[in-house]
Amino acid sequence: MKEERLRYLIDEISKMTEEIEKKMNLPDSQILADYDILSSLKFSLLRAIQDSIDACMYLSSLKKFKAPGSYKQCFLNLIKEGLLDEELGNNLSKMASFRNLIIHRYWVVDDSQILEMLRSGGIEDIKKFKDKLIEVLENQ
């Protein structure tokens, strides 16, 4: 049962990153000009980040790590526990903060910021985390 939850989250992260990558093949100008593409991209990004957060929280609970005080702290705790390298953990922690900004203060986020975050390695960080989750599952 424990493995099923993690497998589900891994599958969801995979689906969302695939959706993001399809849209990121388009030029920024086309993405920004098309409400449907942009909305779909934002939704897929939010889901990918949220599924990563959920996996982090679940993994922390499963491994009986210190309970994180925030989504951001969850990834930082995985660094302390040696499950994530510092760069990846910090990047994911920033993404959790970015997710909060999109959800709670969406009106201050310029759509081009979302594209910049994705084009500067954000999608790769989520995929690396997914690979780490697979590795954890295989080593249980």
C-alpha positions in Angstrom: 0.0 0.0 0.0 2.8 2.4 0.8 4.4 1.8 -2.5 1.2 2.4 -4.4 0.9 6.0 -3.2 4.5 6.8 -4.3 4.0 5.0 -7.6 0.8 7.0 -8.2 2.6 10.3 -7.5 5.5 9.3 -9.8 3.0 8.5 -12.6 1.3 11.9 -12.1 4.6 13.8 -12.1 5.5 11.9 -15.4 2.2 12.8 -17.0 2.5 16.5 -16.0 6.1 16.8 -17.1 5.3 15.3 -20.5 2.4 17.8 -20.9 4.7 20.7 -20.0 7.4 19.5 -22.4 4.9 19.3 -25.3 4.0 22.9 -24.8 7.5 24.1 -24.2 8.4 23.1 -27.7 6.4 26.1 -28.9 7.9 29.6 -29.1 7.3 31.7 -26.0 5.4 34.3 -28.1 2.9 31.6 -29.2 2.5 30.3 -25.6 1.9 33.8 -24.2 -0.6 34.7 -27.0 -2.7 31.6 -26.6 -4.9 31.5 -23.4 -5.6 27.8 -23.7 -2.0 26.8 -24.1 -0.9 29.1 -21.3 -3.6 27.9 -18.9 -2.9 24.3 -19.6 0.8 24.9 -19.1 0.2 26.6 -15.7 -2.1 23.8 -14.6 0.4 21.1 -15.6 3.1 23.0 -13.8 1.1 23.4 -10.6 0.2 19.8 -10.7 3.8 18.7 -11.2 4.9 20.9 -8.3 2.1 19.8 -6.0 2.6 16.1 -6.8 6.3 16.6 -6.0 5.4 18.3 -2.7 3.0 15.5 -1.9 5.7 12.9 -2.7 8.2 14.8 -0.5 5.7 15.0 2.4 4.8 11.3 2.0 8.4 10.2 1.8 9.3 12.3 4.9 6.5 10.5 6.7 7.4 7.1 5.4 11.0 7.5 6.5 10.0 9.1 9.8 12.0 12.3 9.1 11.4 15.5 11.1 8.0 16.9 10.1 8.5 19.9 7.8 6.9 23.2 8.8 6.3 24.1 5.2 6.4 22.7 1.7 9.6 24.5 1.2 11.1 23.0 4.3 10.2 19.5 3.2 12.8 19.5 0.4 15.4 21.1 2.6 14.8 18.3 5.1 15.5 15.8 2.3 18.9 17.5 1.8 19.7 17.1 5.5 18.7 13.4 5.4 21.0 12.8 2.4 18.2 12.0 -0.1 18.7 15.0 -2.3 21.8 16.9 -3.2 21.9 20.5 -2.1 21.4 22.1 -5.5 18.3 20.0 -6.4 16.8 20.3 -3.0 17.2 24.1 -3.0 15.7 24.3 -6.5 12.7 22.3 -5.5 12.3 24.3 -2.3 12.2 27.5 -4.5 9.6 25.8 -6.7 7.4 25.1 -3.7 7.6 28.8 -2.9 6.9 29.7 -6.5 3.8 27.4 -6.3 2.6 29.3 -3.3 3.1 32.6 -5.1 1.1 31.3 -8.2 -1.7 29.9 -6.0 -2.0 32.7 -3.4 -0.8 35.8 -5.3 -1.3 34.8 -8.9 -1.9 38.4 -9.9 1.7 39.4 -9.2 3.2 36.6 -11.3 4.0 37.6 -14.9 3.4 34.7 -17.3 6.8 35.1 -18.7 8.2 34.3 -15.3 6.7 30.9 -15.5 8.3 30.3 -18.9 11.6 31.5 -17.6 11.5 29.2 -14.6 10.7 26.2 -16.9 13.3 27.1 -19.5 16.0 27.6 -16.9 15.8 24.0 -15.6 12.6 23.9 -13.6 11.2 21.0 -15.5 14.5 19.1 -15.4 14.6 19.5 -11.6 11.1 18.0 -11.3 12.2 15.1 -13.5 15.3 14.5 -11.4 13.2 14.4 -8.3 10.9 11.9 -9.9 14.0 9.8 -10.8 15.1 10.0 -7.1 11.6 8.8 -6.0 11.9 5.8 -8.4 15.3 5.0 -6.9 13.9 5.2 -3.3 11.1 2.8 -4.4 13.6 0.4 -5.9 15.8 0.3 -2.8 13.0 -0.4 -0.3 
